[in-house]
Amino acid sequence: MGFQKDKVFLGIAPIGWTNDDMPALGSEKTFEQCISEMALAGFTGCEIGNKYPKDSSELKEALDLRGMRIASRWFSSFLITRPYEETEKEFIRELDFLKKMGADRINVSEQSYSIQGKDIPVLDEKVQYTGEEWEKLCTGLNDLGKIAADRGFLLCFHHHMGTGVQSVEETAYLLEHTKPGSVYLCFDSGHFTFAGEDPLFILKKYTDRIGHVHLKDVRAEQLKKAKEEHWSFLKAVREGTFTVPGDGCVDFDSIFEILIQAGYEGWLLVEAEQDPAKANPFRYAKMARGFIAEKTGL
């Protein structure tokens, strides 16, 4: 038994080529080089990076030429600190763009009080939401999730280092206090591992809520340093804490097995932010594609 090849698709994020949080990383890489190398490595989809054309027809033409399509896109929500109406307006604008691209997933990360882009020790000083803030977040996500569902999308919440939803406990709380059918999870193996959590816990308990999957590996020796030396998230990226599947310590055999048993349908998307000057993106993309083929037959 394996993944259904007509219902599970393989993508890769542009963050290995050009970094959105640190644009200097990979600043010399062009959009065309990025998506061409993705396609050459054997992927059929990607997410949207800072070099991508803002015009949907221009972007679609470039992707079509290479047999590529958009899988999803990151969306920063500020449901706790800004009026809901502002977030909703921006969210609908993103859905409209993604619809033109043929996508049906959107990855939402709550960025209120996030330290992921700051030079602050990420494992020591993350925000803890109050009960009122949790209520604002979950209510807002339910509302956005209904809008997404009505337009044929899955809202996939992205737990993330440096935010108020980082740990397994926080992620479980969010899933318990949002509506199935409105709010799904963008499961990220690397972020749970970095946080010192067991990625398999959420995957087993909330299998039916997984709407999108980020395959990210972690180098154990760098993670140890990140903890001991109190690195920021950005320093951890620059120092190579993250890598592609098969190059670190994450148990992908078990992750694939759980998703296969659950009949997962959607994207498996490699996301490994590294410094492209140290880790050639094309070489690592091919490495990841080979690993996935070996483990899953896809």
N, C-alpha and C positions, 0 to 999 in steps of 0.2 A: 504493500500500500504506500502511496506517495501523494504529493500534491496533484490536484487536477490541473493539467497543463493548460487547459483553456480558461481557467478561472483564477490562476495565480500568475502574477506578472513580476518581472524583475526590473528594478530601477536602481539608480545611483544618484546621490545628491551632488551638486556642483561644489559643495563646501570643501572637497579635497583639492579642488583646482583654485578656487577663489573664495576667500573667507568673508562672510557678511559682517561678522563682529569686528574683524581686523582686516579691512580692505587692502592693507599693505601686503598681506600674505597672498601671493599669487596675482598681484596687480598687473603683472606682465602677461598673464594668460588671457587670451581672447575668448569670447563667447563661442565662436565657431570652433576653436581648438577644443574647448571643453566638451561640447556635445558630439563632435566628431570622434573624440577619443572614447567617450562613453559608448557610442555605437560600435566602434571597432572592438571594444572590449567585450561586446556581446549583450549589452543592455538595451531594453526597448523603451525605457521611461526614465524620467528624472523629475526633480523638484525645481523650483525657480530660484536663481541666484541673482546677485546684484549686477551682473554683466548682461543679463538677459534683456532683449528688446521689450520695451513697455507696450508696443503696439501688438495686439493679439494676432493680426494677420501676418505680420512680419515674423513673429515668433513661430507661428504654426507652420509657415512655409519652410523655415530653416529646419524645424524638427521633422517635418514630413519628408524632406529630402534625404534624411538619414534614418528613416524608419523609427523615429522616436516620438514619444508623446509625454505630456505632463501628467504626472501621477497625483500630485498634491502641491500644496504650498503652505509655508509657515504664515501664521497670522498672529500678531501680537495684540492680545486683548488687555484692556485696563478697566475691567468690570468693577474692581474695588475702588479705584481712585478717580474715575471719570464718570460723567453722566452716561447711563446705559445707552441713550439715544445716539451718542457720538460713536460708540463702538458698533452699534447695530448698523449705522449708515456705512461705515468703513467695511464692515463684514459683508454687507449686501454687494458693495462695489467689487469686493474680491470674488464673491461667488459668481457675479456676472462675467468677470474676466475668465475665471476658471471654466465656466460653462462653455465659453467660446473655444477654449482649449480642449474640450472633451473630457475634462477631469470630473470626478465625483467624490473627491475627498478634500477636506481642508483641515490643516493641523493648527489647533489653537493653543497658544501658551499664554497664561496670565502673567503679564510683566509688571504688575503693580509691585513696587519695592524690590524688584529683581536686582541681584548683584552679579548676574552672569557676565555682564559687560564691564564690570568695574574691577579695579586692582585691589580686591578685598579677598581674604581667605575664604574660599567658597564652602568649605566644610565646617567652618566655625561660626559664620556670621549671617547665615541665611535668615530670612524673615519667618516669623511664626504668625499665622493669621489668627485674629480673634474670632469668636463665635459669630459676631455680626458680619465680619469680612467674609467668612466662609459662606454665610447665608447669601450675601450679595453675589459672590462668585457663582455658587451653584444655581441660584435663581436666574442669573444672567445667562449662564451656559444652557440651561433648559430652554430659555427663550430663543437664543441663537440656534440651538440644535433643532428646534421645531422649524425655524425659518430654513435651515439647511435641508432638513428632511423633506419639506414641502417642495423644494427645488431639485430633489433627487440626489442630495449630497449626504455624506456622513460627516458630522463634526467629530473630529478625532482629537481629544485633548492630549497635549504633549507634556507629560511630567518632565521637569528639566532641572538640572543642577543650578543652584543659586536662586531658585524661586520658592514660593510658598508651597508648591506641590513637587517635592523632591523625593521623599521617602516612600517606602511601600505603604506605611500607615496612612500618610497623607493622600496618596493615590487611591487607596481603598476607601478612605472617608469620602473623597470626591465622587467616586463611583456609586457609593451607597446613598449619597444625597443628591444625585442627579438621575434623570429618567432614562432607563433603557429605551432605545429607539430614537432618543434625541441626542444623547451624549455617549460617544464611544471613546476608546483609548487609542492613542498613538503609542504603542508599546516600544520602548527603546532599551535594548539590552545593555548598552554602554552606560546610560545614565543611572540605572539601578545599580550596576556594578560599581561605578565610581562612588555612589552614595553609601557603599558598604552594605547593600541590600541583596537579597536573593531574587534575581529576575524571574525565576520560575514560579514564585509564590503568586504573584498577580496573574501570570499567564495561566496557571492552573485554576485559580479561584474565579477569575472573570473572563474565561475564554470567550464567552458569548458577547463580550463587550469590546473585543479587539477589532478595531476598524482599519488599522494601518500598522505596519511593522517597520521599524528602523533597526537594521542589523549593524550594530556597532560593537567592535571589540575593544578590549582594554589591555594595555601592557602592565602586568602586575608590578614590575620593578619601578615603573614611573608612578603608578598609583601609590605605592608605598612612600615614595619621595614626596608626592603631592600632599599626603597626610602629615608626614613628619615635618615637612618644611612649610606647611600652611600656604600652599599655592592658591592663587586665584584661578578661576575657571580658564581665563585667557592664557595664563602662564602654563596651565596644564595642557592646553591645546598646543601651544608653541613648543613645549618640551616633549611632545609625542605620547601623551597618555593614551590617546585614542588611536585605533588603527582599524583596518578592515577585518571582516570575519575570517577566522583561521589563523590570525597573526598574534593573538593574545590569549587571555585566560578564560574567556566566556565559554560556557558549555552550550555550544550551538547544536550539538546532537540532540540534547533534551528539548531545546527550544523548537527545533524542526519537528521532532516527534509529537510534541503537544499540539502544535498547529496542524499537523497532518491528521492526527486523531480527531481533532475538532472540526475538520473539514473547512479550514480557513480559506476564504476567498478574498482576493484583493492583491495588494502590492507587498512584496518583500523588497525593501529599499535600503541599499547599502549607504550608510552615512558615517563617514569617518573623517572628521576635521583634523587635518595635519598641516604642517608647513610644507607646501609643495617643493620648496627648495631642498628639503631634507628627504621627503618621501615622494618620489615621482608619481603623480596622480594616475597616469596611464598604466604604469607597471602595477600599482596597487589595485587599480580597477580590474585588471586582468587576473591578478592573484585572487581577488574576491570572487570573480565570476567562476574561476576554476574550482574554488572551494565549494561554492554553492552547487555547482554541477556534480561534483564528487559526492556531496552529502545528500542531495535531494533528487538528482537526476533531471532537474530542470535545465 
